[in-house]
Amino acid sequence: MSNHTTNHNHHSRKERKGGIQELLAAEQRAVSKINEAKTRKIKKMKEARDEAQKEIDSYRKELQDEFEQKWKKDKAADEFSLQIQRKVRDEMRTIDSKVSTNKKQVIEKVLVQVYDITPELHENLQVSIPSETL
């Protein structure tokens, strides 16, 4: 019996040693899979971060382009408005200058037309003058 017990203990130790080896191997595989999963997760997070950054950059560029277009349009409108203001100002100066230069002459011509009249009959009007008046 003692041989059987020793053999059984020896066999049990071998099985336990083999079972422990299997557990260690399984644990090693699990650690390896966990590390692979972590690596994949890190890679996916980096890809997601890179993709998000690309979208942010694209959106920022789009907003910048819109801003620049509006700024150029507003600047062009402002420049056009300034050109019109300058032109109106220059024309008003010209008119004021002409008024100042010609004001006196124009008033005199109007007064002459109003006060210096020679009464005469219109050519289409026929007047019969009684002969006694002559």
QUIMOBEL-V250093 format. One record per helix or strand. SS is the DSSP state (helix for helix, strand for strand). FROM is the first residue (numbers start at 1). LEN is the number of residues. If there is no record, write none. Layout:
((SS	FROM	LEN) (SS	FROM	LEN))
This chain:
((helix	2	114))
